Structure formats: structure tokens, C-alpha cells
Amino acid sequence: MTTQRKPKASKFLTVPTRPIPVDRDRSVAGLLEKMEGAGFGAKQLAESHRIWLDMLDDNSTIYMCCSGNLIPSGMRRLLAYVVKNRFVDVLVLSGKVIFHDIHETLGRNHYQAHPSMSDDELDNSEVYRVGDMLSYQEEYHEADEWIGSVMNQLDLTRSYSIREFLHLLGRELAEIAHEDGILTSAFKSRVPIFCPDLLGSELAVGIARSRFEKKIQFNFDIVQDTLDMMLIAQRTRNSGILTLGHVSSQSMVNISELSSYITRTNPRGHKYAVSITTDATPLDIRTPSIGGNHTQIFGKLLRGATTAYVQCDPSIALPMVVTALSQTAAKYMKVRKRPNFSFASKELGVDIP
């Protein structure tokens, strides 16, 4: 019998995929562990859970960047849980996410739509349609009014960074909320929130309304937000980034790396990166290997960084990953050394242990 020679490819073909079995294990973490042996989206989703645990275990500063209609799709409690338990350290949220969070934390709802509902009938009833979700126009206006009422209580003789303003919104909202949302959880857990697109979002409407109707002269110091983010990046040893929604939501984090020359520090890049998005994958990107410009997906990465690109609606992937974390993260959180932030002054205090 002749001996079969191993092909040159044998050095690559070492880890076979493992078909996902059907069993009675009801643990979501157990299911994701089985999915690690599969391929494509199943493996990437399982990797996102594993990488998040690695971030916690490695005492990394974890950025979470969110955009789109996460709140109307039912993700508010999951995101509040993540913030409250300090599975993340810095939030970069679109104004849309923040406004929808305020709306629901004030006790209002988003509603499911049906294809039989015509746009004309909805418009006549003052109902907004967001995909297959609905909201009542008058309740959105009430959220605008509430934002203006908070601004009216602030010291109008000075300007506020957007990060500082959102912290104060969280404080006021926490006093009246029956259930925590993202802003109230961030306030209680001392997690800073940044919003790079405030002026292009629904959040700006309430601010403009207070100026138009009540002549409230409120001013933002947006430069301070950039300085705060620069300080976090400068003092961080290891970092990880989680992106939910469009990858553009992480642009503010990327800018903090580009501005590192101001502080004469070398940008390290993220050691871990997870992106859960429905964005089309650029042709020059291959996941998990990076064959093109990886900054389009993850921002600047440390050499040898661990990444997962999950091309999936976050409203599908996030419940699985966060539920799995609730089952697996406790042992990492007991010993985790997390960043501490001080909100006593206009400038953000940053202490990285």
C-alpha cells in the first residue's frame, strides 16, 4: 500500500468545523459555545461573546458605540443592564438613541406596526412610523418639553460640554424614572456618555424648542468633549470597542486616536473589537483576517488584535450576547479593575487603575 503524502495545505487545515448539535441545553451561553465550532455568522456571533469576556478579563477600557433605532426595537433594558453592571466603560451614542431612551424612560412606549397600516392614516393620526415600529407624535413633543425644562434649571451663564449635559439629563431623569434606561444607568454607574451627532438628531429639537419658545440661551462647549475623549485614550492601557449599528458611530473614538499627537502619545489601537451591524461588508475586507483597510470596520487596531464582525441586525444578536454575558461574566467582574470617572467639574476626571 502506498503512503499518501500530505498536501501543502495540511498546515492550514487543522481545525475542522463542528456542526451545531440539537440538545436540551437551554443556556444561551452554552448555545454560543457550540456555535464557536461553526462558520460564518454563527462563529462570529459566538466570537463576539468570547471577546467581550476577554475585554472584561483583561481590564480593558471598553467603548460601546450605538446608533440607529435600537431603543424602538426593544433594546433599552438590555443596554441599561450592560451599563448598570459596568460591562462597558464609555458610551458613544447617537442623538437618536439618546432621545428614544429619554422617551421610554419617561414612561412612554414604542408600538408594533402592521403592514395593513397605511402611511396616510398614520399621518392623520399624528403617528410616526420607524420601520415596523410606531410612536405617538405628541409624546415625542412631551420629551422635547422635558429636555427644555431641565435646561431651564441649569446655570446659563456658562457653557456645558455635551458629555456634561447628558450626565445632568441622566441625573434629572433618575429622580422621576420608574425603570432605568441608558441615561439613568450611566448616571448611577458613573459612565460618561458622548454624542457626536447631537445637532443632526431628534435630541436637538428639544434644545431648539427651549431657545425658540422660552429664550433659553444655552450653549455647548463641544471642544471639551474632544478633550475628554483624548484624555481617556491617553490614559488607557488596553482598550476594546463594541459597535452596534452603523460603523460611523465609532468615528469620535477614532478621532481621539488621530489627535494623540497633541498630547505627544503614540496611539495604541484597540486590542479587542466587535462590530454588530447590517452594513454591507466592503469588498477589501475579510473577516476575521484583515486584507484591506480595517479602520473602515473597527478603527485603529493593536497588532494581533482579536476581532469579530457580526453582519446581523443588533436586535437579533444583542439579546443573545447580553443574555450569555449574564450567565458567564460574574467571575470576571469580581476581579475586574475598571476605569473610574469624576463628574465634579466641567472637565472629566479619569482614573485608570
PALONU-157077 format. One record per residue (C-alpha): residue number from 1; residue in three letters; x, y, z. Coordinates in nm, 2 decimals, padded with zeros to 4 digits. Each point is the difference from the previous one (the first is absolute). Last residue first. Example, Ala and Ser with C-alpha at 12.3 -4.5 7.8 and 13.67 -1.06 7.14 Angstrom:
<sites>
+-----+---------+--------+--------+--------+
| num | residuo |     xx |     yy |     zz |
+-----+---------+--------+--------+--------+
|   2 |     SER |  01.37 | -00.11 |  00.71 |
|   1 |     ALA | -00.14 | -00.34 |  00.07 |
+-----+---------+--------+--------+--------+
</sites>
This chain:
<sites>
+-----+---------+--------+--------+--------+
| num | residuo |     xx |     yy |     zz |
+-----+---------+--------+--------+--------+
| 353 |     PRO | -00.62 |  05.16 |  03.77 |
| 352 |     ILE | -00.11 |  00.25 | -00.27 |
| 351 |     ASP | -00.12 |  00.32 |  00.17 |
| 350 |     VAL | -00.17 |  00.26 | -00.22 |
| 349 |     GLY | -00.15 |  00.33 |  00.12 |
| 348 |     LEU | -00.23 |  00.16 | -00.26 |
| 347 |     GLU |  00.03 |  00.38 | -00.02 |
| 346 |     LYS | -00.31 |  00.20 |  00.08 |
| 345 |     SER |  00.04 | -00.09 |  00.36 |
| 344 |     ALA | -00.11 | -00.26 |  00.25 |
| 343 |     PHE | -00.05 | -00.27 | -00.27 |
| 342 |     SER |  00.28 | -00.24 |  00.11 |
| 341 |     PHE |  00.06 | -00.32 | -00.20 |
| 340 |     ASN |  00.14 | -00.33 |  00.11 |
| 339 |     PRO |  00.14 | -00.26 | -00.24 |
| 338 |     ARG | -00.06 | -00.37 |  00.09 |
| 337 |     LYS |  00.22 | -00.24 |  00.18 |
| 336 |     ARG | -00.19 | -00.33 | -00.04 |
| 335 |     VAL |  00.03 | -00.25 |  00.28 |
| 334 |     LYS | -00.36 | -00.08 |  00.07 |
| 333 |     MET | -00.11 |  00.10 | -00.35 |
| 332 |     TYR |  00.19 | -00.29 | -00.16 |
| 331 |     LYS | -00.18 | -00.26 |  00.21 |
| 330 |     ALA | -00.34 |  00.15 | -00.07 |
| 329 |     ALA |  00.04 |  00.01 | -00.38 |
| 328 |     THR | -00.14 | -00.34 | -00.10 |
| 327 |     GLN | -00.38 | -00.02 |  00.04 |
| 326 |     SER | -00.08 |  00.37 | -00.03 |
| 325 |     LEU |  00.25 |  00.01 | -00.28 |
| 324 |     ALA | -00.20 | -00.26 | -00.19 |
| 323 |     THR | -00.32 |  00.21 |  00.04 |
| 322 |     VAL |  00.20 |  00.30 | -00.14 |
| 321 |     VAL |  00.12 | -00.19 | -00.30 |
| 320 |     MET | -00.33 | -00.16 | -00.09 |
| 319 |     PRO | -00.20 |  00.32 |  00.05 |
| 318 |     LEU |  00.26 |  00.20 | -00.20 |
| 317 |     ALA |  00.00 | -00.22 | -00.31 |
| 316 |     ILE | -00.36 |  00.03 | -00.12 |
| 315 |     SER | -00.07 |  00.37 |  00.08 |
| 314 |     PRO |  00.36 |  00.07 | -00.11 |
| 313 |     ASP | -00.11 | -00.10 | -00.36 |
| 312 |     CYS |  00.28 | -00.23 | -00.12 |
| 311 |     GLN |  00.34 |  00.02 | -00.18 |
| 310 |     VAL |  00.20 | -00.10 |  00.30 |
| 309 |     TYR |  00.36 |  00.11 | -00.04 |
| 308 |     ALA |  00.22 | -00.14 |  00.28 |
| 307 |     THR |  00.35 |  00.11 |  00.09 |
| 306 |     THR |  00.30 | -00.09 |  00.20 |
| 305 |     ALA |  00.29 |  00.24 | -00.04 |
| 304 |     GLY |  00.34 | -00.14 | -00.11 |
| 303 |     ARG |  00.15 |  00.34 | -00.06 |
| 302 |     LEU | -00.22 |  00.25 |  00.18 |
| 301 |     LEU | -00.30 |  00.12 | -00.20 |
| 300 |     LYS | -00.09 |  00.35 | -00.13 |
| 299 |     GLY | -00.37 |  00.02 | -00.09 |
| 298 |     PHE | -00.21 | -00.32 | -00.01 |
| 297 |     ILE | -00.18 | -00.01 | -00.34 |
| 296 |     GLN |  00.14 |  00.26 | -00.23 |
| 295 |     THR |  00.32 | -00.01 |  00.21 |
| 294 |     HIS |  00.06 | -00.35 | -00.14 |
| 293 |     ASN |  00.13 |  00.14 | -00.33 |
| 292 |     GLY |  00.05 | -00.32 | -00.20 |
| 291 |     GLY |  00.08 | -00.37 |  00.06 |
| 290 |     ILE | -00.08 | -00.01 |  00.36 |
| 289 |     SER | -00.05 | -00.36 |  00.12 |
| 288 |     PRO | -00.32 | -00.06 |  00.20 |
| 287 |     THR | -00.16 |  00.10 | -00.23 |
| 286 |     ARG |  00.10 |  00.11 | -00.35 |
| 285 |     ILE | -00.03 |  00.36 | -00.10 |
| 284 |     ASP |  00.09 |  00.12 | -00.35 |
| 283 |     LEU | -00.35 | -00.04 | -00.13 |
| 282 |     PRO | -00.15 |  00.22 |  00.27 |
| 281 |     THR | -00.25 | -00.19 |  00.22 |
| 280 |     ALA | -00.35 |  00.14 | -00.04 |
| 279 |     ASP | -00.12 |  00.16 |  00.33 |
| 278 |     THR | -00.25 | -00.21 |  00.20 |
| 277 |     THR |  00.22 |  00.04 |  00.31 |
| 276 |     ILE |  00.14 | -00.17 |  00.30 |
| 275 |     SER |  00.37 |  00.10 |  00.02 |
| 274 |     VAL |  00.23 | -00.14 |  00.26 |
| 273 |     ALA |  00.35 |  00.12 |  00.07 |
| 272 |     TYR |  00.28 | -00.10 |  00.24 |
| 271 |     LYS |  00.35 |  00.13 |  00.05 |
| 270 |     HIS | -00.10 |  00.34 | -00.13 |
| 269 |     GLY |  00.27 |  00.23 | -00.14 |
| 268 |     ARG |  00.30 |  00.13 |  00.19 |
| 267 |     PRO |  00.02 |  00.35 | -00.12 |
| 266 |     ASN |  00.34 |  00.14 |  00.10 |
| 265 |     THR | -00.01 |  00.29 |  00.24 |
| 264 |     ARG |  00.12 |  00.35 | -00.06 |
| 263 |     THR | -00.32 |  00.15 |  00.15 |
| 262 |     ILE | -00.08 |  00.18 | -00.32 |
| 261 |     TYR |  00.13 | -00.29 | -00.20 |
| 260 |     SER | -00.28 | -00.21 |  00.14 |
| 259 |     SER | -00.26 |  00.18 | -00.21 |
| 258 |     LEU | -00.03 | -00.28 | -00.24 |
| 257 |     GLU | -00.08 | -00.25 |  00.28 |
| 256 |     SER | -00.27 |  00.22 |  00.15 |
| 255 |     ILE | -00.14 |  00.04 | -00.35 |
| 254 |     ASN | -00.05 | -00.38 | -00.02 |
| 253 |     VAL | -00.22 |  00.02 |  00.31 |
| 252 |     MET | -00.21 |  00.27 | -00.15 |
| 251 |     SER | -00.03 | -00.20 | -00.32 |
| 250 |     GLN | -00.15 | -00.30 |  00.18 |
| 249 |     SER | -00.36 |  00.07 | -00.11 |
| 248 |     SER |  00.12 | -00.02 | -00.36 |
| 247 |     VAL | -00.01 | -00.38 |  00.03 |
| 246 |     HIS | -00.38 |  00.01 | -00.02 |
| 245 |     GLY | -00.18 | -00.20 |  00.26 |
| 244 |     LEU |  00.15 | -00.14 |  00.32 |
| 243 |     THR |  00.38 |  00.05 |  00.03 |
| 242 |     LEU |  00.20 | -00.15 |  00.28 |
| 241 |     ILE |  00.35 |  00.13 |  00.06 |
| 240 |     GLY |  00.28 | -00.13 |  00.21 |
| 239 |     SER |  00.28 |  00.18 |  00.17 |
| 238 |     ASN |  00.32 | -00.08 |  00.18 |
| 237 |     ARG |  00.22 |  00.25 |  00.18 |
| 236 |     THR | -00.24 |  00.30 |  00.01 |
| 235 |     ARG |  00.14 |  00.32 |  00.12 |
| 234 |     GLN |  00.04 |  00.18 | -00.33 |
| 233 |     ALA | -00.33 | -00.14 | -00.14 |
| 232 |     ILE | -00.20 |  00.12 |  00.30 |
| 231 |     LEU |  00.17 |  00.34 | -00.02 |
| 230 |     MET | -00.07 |  00.03 | -00.38 |
| 229 |     MET | -00.37 | -00.07 |  00.07 |
| 228 |     ASP | -00.01 |  00.27 |  00.26 |
| 227 |     LEU |  00.18 |  00.25 | -00.24 |
| 226 |     THR | -00.24 | -00.08 | -00.28 |
| 225 |     ASP | -00.30 |  00.05 |  00.23 |
| 224 |     GLN |  00.15 |  00.33 |  00.12 |
| 223 |     VAL |  00.02 |  00.13 | -00.35 |
| 222 |     ILE | -00.38 | -00.04 | -00.03 |
| 221 |     ASP | -00.06 |  00.28 |  00.25 |
| 220 |     PHE | -00.38 |  00.03 | -00.03 |
| 219 |     ASN | -00.21 |  00.31 |  00.06 |
| 218 |     PHE | -00.34 |  00.06 |  00.15 |
| 217 |     GLN | -00.17 |  00.33 | -00.04 |
| 216 |     ILE | -00.36 | -00.10 |  00.11 |
| 215 |     LYS | -00.23 |  00.23 | -00.20 |
| 214 |     LYS | -00.30 | -00.19 |  00.13 |
| 213 |     GLU | -00.17 | -00.09 | -00.33 |
| 212 |     PHE |  00.28 |  00.00 | -00.26 |
| 211 |     ARG |  00.29 | -00.08 |  00.23 |
| 210 |     SER | -00.18 | -00.27 |  00.18 |
| 209 |     ARG | -00.13 | -00.14 | -00.33 |
| 208 |     ALA |  00.36 | -00.02 | -00.13 |
| 207 |     ILE |  00.11 | -00.22 |  00.28 |
| 206 |     GLY | -00.31 | -00.22 | -00.03 |
| 205 |     VAL |  00.07 | -00.03 | -00.38 |
| 204 |     ALA |  00.37 | -00.08 |  00.05 |
| 203 |     LEU | -00.07 | -00.34 |  00.15 |
| 202 |     GLU | -00.18 | -00.10 | -00.32 |
| 201 |     SER |  00.34 | -00.02 | -00.17 |
| 200 |     GLY |  00.23 |  00.19 | -00.23 |
| 199 |     LEU |  00.11 |  00.25 |  00.27 |
| 198 |     LEU |  00.09 | -00.28 |  00.24 |
| 197 |     ASP |  00.22 | -00.19 | -00.24 |
| 196 |     PRO |  00.31 | -00.07 |  00.22 |
| 195 |     CYS | -00.18 | -00.10 |  00.32 |
| 194 |     PHE |  00.22 | -00.10 |  00.29 |
| 193 |     ILE | -00.11 | -00.18 |  00.31 |
| 192 |     PRO |  00.22 | -00.04 |  00.31 |
| 191 |     VAL | -00.07 | -00.29 |  00.23 |
| 190 |     ARG | -00.04 |  00.08 |  00.37 |
| 189 |     SER | -00.21 | -00.31 |  00.08 |
| 188 |     LYS | -00.30 |  00.21 |  00.12 |
| 187 |     PHE |  00.02 |  00.25 | -00.28 |
| 186 |     ALA |  00.06 | -00.27 | -00.27 |
| 185 |     SER | -00.30 | -00.20 |  00.13 |
| 184 |     THR | -00.21 |  00.32 | -00.02 |
| 183 |     LEU |  00.11 |  00.08 | -00.35 |
| 182 |     ILE | -00.04 | -00.36 | -00.13 |
| 181 |     GLY | -00.34 | -00.07 |  00.15 |
| 180 |     ASP | -00.10 | -00.07 |  00.36 |
| 179 |     GLU | -00.36 | -00.07 |  00.09 |
| 178 |     HIS | -00.25 |  00.21 |  00.20 |
| 177 |     ALA |  00.19 |  00.32 | -00.11 |
| 176 |     ILE | -00.06 |  00.33 |  00.19 |
| 175 |     GLU |  00.32 |  00.06 |  00.18 |
| 174 |     ALA |  00.22 | -00.20 | -00.25 |
| 173 |     LEU | -00.11 |  00.24 | -00.28 |
| 172 |     GLU |  00.15 |  00.30 |  00.18 |
| 171 |     ARG |  00.33 | -00.18 |  00.05 |
| 170 |     GLY |  00.01 | -00.14 | -00.35 |
| 169 |     LEU | -00.07 |  00.34 | -00.15 |
| 168 |     LEU |  00.29 |  00.13 |  00.21 |
| 167 |     HIS |  00.24 | -00.27 | -00.14 |
| 166 |     LEU | -00.13 |  00.09 | -00.35 |
| 165 |     PHE |  00.09 |  00.36 |  00.06 |
| 164 |     GLU |  00.35 | -00.09 |  00.12 |
| 163 |     ARG |  00.07 | -00.21 | -00.31 |
| 162 |     ILE | -00.13 |  00.27 | -00.23 |
| 161 |     SER |  00.24 |  00.24 |  00.16 |
| 160 |     TYR | -00.17 |  00.29 |  00.18 |
| 159 |     SER |  00.03 |  00.38 | -00.05 |
| 158 |     ARG | -00.03 |  00.25 |  00.28 |
| 157 |     THR | -00.24 |  00.27 |  00.12 |
| 156 |     LEU | -00.30 | -00.23 | -00.07 |
| 155 |     ASP |  00.05 | -00.18 |  00.33 |
| 154 |     LEU | -00.25 | -00.29 | -00.04 |
| 153 |     GLN | -00.37 | -00.02 |  00.10 |
| 152 |     ASN | -00.13 |  00.12 | -00.33 |
| 151 |     MET |  00.19 | -00.27 | -00.18 |
| 150 |     VAL | -00.20 | -00.26 |  00.19 |
| 149 |     SER | -00.33 |  00.15 | -00.10 |
| 148 |     GLY |  00.12 |  00.00 | -00.37 |
| 147 |     ILE |  00.07 | -00.37 |  00.01 |
| 146 |     TRP | -00.35 | -00.06 |  00.14 |
| 145 |     GLU | -00.16 |  00.21 | -00.28 |
| 144 |     ASP |  00.18 | -00.21 | -00.26 |
| 143 |     ALA | -00.12 | -00.32 |  00.17 |
| 142 |     GLU | -00.35 |  00.13 |  00.00 |
| 141 |     HIS |  00.03 |  00.07 | -00.38 |
| 140 |     TYR |  00.10 | -00.37 | -00.04 |
| 139 |     GLU | -00.32 | -00.09 |  00.19 |
| 138 |     GLU | -00.21 |  00.22 | -00.24 |
| 137 |     GLN |  00.15 | -00.18 | -00.30 |
| 136 |     TYR | -00.10 | -00.34 |  00.11 |
| 135 |     SER |  00.25 | -00.27 | -00.09 |
| 134 |     LEU | -00.02 | -00.30 | -00.24 |
| 133 |     MET |  00.23 | -00.29 | -00.08 |
| 132 |     ASP |  00.02 | -00.21 | -00.32 |
| 131 |     GLY |  00.25 |  00.23 | -00.16 |
| 130 |     VAL | -00.03 |  00.32 |  00.20 |
| 129 |     ARG | -00.36 |  00.12 | -00.05 |
| 128 |     TYR | -00.11 |  00.32 |  00.17 |
| 127 |     VAL | -00.36 |  00.05 |  00.12 |
| 126 |     GLU | -00.18 |  00.33 | -00.03 |
| 125 |     SER | -00.33 | -00.17 | -00.07 |
| 124 |     ASN | -00.02 |  00.15 | -00.35 |
| 123 |     ASP |  00.36 | -00.10 | -00.06 |
| 122 |     LEU | -00.08 | -00.36 |  00.10 |
| 121 |     GLU | -00.30 | -00.01 | -00.23 |
| 120 |     ASP |  00.21 |  00.13 | -00.29 |
| 119 |     ASP |  00.28 | -00.25 |  00.07 |
| 118 |     SER | -00.24 | -00.29 | -00.03 |
| 117 |     MET | -00.02 | -00.26 |  00.28 |
| 116 |     SER | -00.06 | -00.34 | -00.17 |
| 115 |     PRO |  00.38 | -00.08 |  00.03 |
| 114 |     HIS | -00.04 | -00.01 |  00.38 |
| 113 |     ALA |  00.19 |  00.22 |  00.25 |
| 112 |     GLN |  00.13 | -00.08 |  00.35 |
| 111 |     TYR |  00.00 |  00.28 |  00.25 |
| 110 |     HIS |  00.25 |  00.22 |  00.17 |
| 109 |     ASN | -00.08 |  00.09 |  00.36 |
| 108 |     ARG |  00.00 |  00.29 |  00.25 |
| 107 |     GLY |  00.10 | -00.02 |  00.36 |
| 106 |     LEU |  00.25 |  00.28 |  00.01 |
| 105 |     THR |  00.27 | -00.27 | -00.04 |
| 104 |     GLU | -00.16 | -00.08 | -00.34 |
| 103 |     HIS |  00.03 |  00.35 | -00.14 |
| 102 |     ILE |  00.34 |  00.06 |  00.16 |
| 101 |     ASP |  00.14 | -00.32 | -00.16 |
| 100 |     HIS | -00.15 |  00.11 | -00.34 |
|  99 |     PHE |  00.18 |  00.33 |  00.03 |
|  98 |     ILE |  00.33 | -00.16 |  00.10 |
|  97 |     VAL | -00.01 | -00.26 | -00.29 |
|  96 |     LYS | -00.08 |  00.27 | -00.25 |
|  95 |     GLY |  00.27 |  00.23 |  00.13 |
|  94 |     SER |  00.25 | -00.27 | -00.09 |
|  93 |     LEU |  00.18 | -00.16 |  00.29 |
|  92 |     VAL |  00.37 | -00.02 |  00.10 |
|  91 |     LEU |  00.00 | -00.18 |  00.34 |
|  90 |     VAL |  00.31 | -00.05 |  00.21 |
|  89 |     ASP |  00.06 | -00.28 |  00.26 |
|  88 |     VAL | -00.18 | -00.31 | -00.12 |
|  87 |     PHE | -00.10 | -00.32 |  00.18 |
|  86 |     ARG | -00.05 |  00.24 |  00.29 |
|  85 |     ASN | -00.30 | -00.18 |  00.15 |
|  84 |     LYS | -00.22 |  00.30 | -00.04 |
|  83 |     VAL |  00.13 |  00.06 | -00.35 |
|  82 |     VAL | -00.07 | -00.35 | -00.13 |
|  81 |     TYR | -00.34 | -00.01 |  00.18 |
|  80 |     ALA | -00.10 |  00.33 | -00.15 |
|  79 |     LEU |  00.09 | -00.13 | -00.35 |
|  78 |     LEU | -00.21 | -00.31 |  00.05 |
|  77 |     ARG | -00.29 |  00.20 |  00.14 |
|  76 |     ARG |  00.00 |  00.25 | -00.29 |
|  75 |     MET |  00.03 | -00.26 | -00.28 |
|  74 |     GLY | -00.36 | -00.02 | -00.11 |
|  73 |     SER |  00.01 |  00.09 | -00.37 |
|  72 |     PRO | -00.11 |  00.36 |  00.09 |
|  71 |     ILE |  00.32 |  00.03 |  00.21 |
|  70 |     LEU |  00.25 | -00.13 | -00.25 |
|  69 |     ASN | -00.13 |  00.22 | -00.28 |
|  68 |     GLY |  00.34 |  00.11 | -00.14 |
|  67 |     SER |  00.33 |  00.06 |  00.17 |
|  66 |     CYS |  00.20 | -00.15 |  00.28 |
|  65 |     CYS |  00.38 |  00.02 |  00.09 |
|  64 |     MET |  00.12 | -00.19 |  00.31 |
|  63 |     TYR |  00.35 |  00.07 |  00.12 |
|  62 |     ILE |  00.16 | -00.24 |  00.23 |
|  61 |     THR |  00.31 |  00.09 |  00.21 |
|  60 |     SER |  00.18 | -00.33 |  00.03 |
|  59 |     ASN |  00.04 | -00.18 |  00.33 |
|  58 |     ASP |  00.12 | -00.32 | -00.19 |
|  57 |     ASP | -00.28 | -00.22 |  00.14 |
|  56 |     LEU | -00.27 |  00.25 | -00.10 |
|  55 |     MET |  00.14 |  00.03 | -00.35 |
|  54 |     ASP |  00.04 | -00.38 | -00.03 |
|  53 |     LEU | -00.37 | -00.04 |  00.10 |
|  52 |     TRP | -00.10 |  00.24 | -00.29 |
|  51 |     ILE |  00.23 | -00.21 | -00.23 |
|  50 |     ARG | -00.18 | -00.32 |  00.09 |
|  49 |     HIS | -00.35 |  00.15 | -00.06 |
|  48 |     SER |  00.11 |  00.15 | -00.33 |
|  47 |     GLU |  00.16 | -00.33 | -00.10 |
|  46 |     ALA | -00.33 | -00.18 |  00.03 |
|  45 |     LEU | -00.16 |  00.25 | -00.24 |
|  44 |     GLN |  00.30 | -00.03 | -00.24 |
|  43 |     LYS | -00.03 | -00.38 |  00.01 |
|  42 |     ALA | -00.37 |  00.00 | -00.08 |
|  41 |     GLY |  00.04 |  00.27 | -00.26 |
|  40 |     PHE |  00.24 | -00.19 | -00.22 |
|  39 |     GLY |  00.12 | -00.33 |  00.15 |
|  38 |     ALA | -00.08 | -00.26 |  00.27 |
|  37 |     GLY |  00.21 | -00.11 |  00.29 |
|  36 |     GLU | -00.06 |  00.32 |  00.20 |
|  35 |     MET | -00.37 | -00.07 | -00.04 |
|  34 |     LYS |  00.02 | -00.27 |  00.27 |
|  33 |     GLU |  00.12 |  00.26 |  00.24 |
|  32 |     LEU | -00.27 |  00.23 | -00.11 |
|  31 |     LEU | -00.26 | -00.26 |  00.09 |
|  30 |     GLY |  00.15 | -00.06 |  00.34 |
|  29 |     ALA |  00.00 |  00.38 |  00.07 |
|  28 |     VAL | -00.37 |  00.00 | -00.10 |
|  27 |     SER | -00.06 | -00.28 |  00.26 |
|  26 |     ARG | -00.30 | -00.21 | -00.09 |
|  25 |     ASP |  00.21 | -00.32 | -00.05 |
|  24 |     ARG | -00.26 | -00.24 | -00.13 |
|  23 |     ASP |  00.20 | -00.12 | -00.30 |
|  22 |     VAL |  00.03 |  00.07 | -00.38 |
|  21 |     PRO |  00.36 | -00.01 | -00.11 |
|  20 |     ILE |  00.18 |  00.28 | -00.19 |
|  19 |     PRO |  00.22 | -00.15 | -00.27 |
|  18 |     ARG |  00.37 |  00.03 |  00.10 |
|  17 |     THR |  00.23 |  00.17 | -00.24 |
|  16 |     PRO |  00.34 | -00.17 | -00.05 |
|  15 |     VAL |  00.31 |  00.16 |  00.16 |
|  14 |     THR |  00.33 | -00.11 | -00.16 |
|  13 |     LEU | -00.03 |  00.08 | -00.37 |
|  12 |     PHE |  00.26 |  00.27 | -00.02 |
|  11 |     LYS |  00.32 | -00.22 |  00.04 |
|  10 |     SER | -00.17 | -00.26 | -00.22 |
|   9 |     ALA | -00.01 |  00.23 | -00.30 |
|   8 |     LYS |  00.33 | -00.12 | -00.12 |
|   7 |     PRO | -00.15 | -00.34 | -00.06 |
|   6 |     LYS |  00.08 | -00.30 |  00.22 |
|   5 |     ARG |  00.14 | -00.29 | -00.19 |
|   4 |     GLN | -00.20 | -00.32 | -00.01 |
|   3 |     THR |  00.21 | -00.30 |  00.07 |
|   2 |     THR | -00.03 | -00.27 | -00.26 |
|   1 |     MET | -00.14 | -00.34 |  00.10 |
+-----+---------+--------+--------+--------+
</sites>
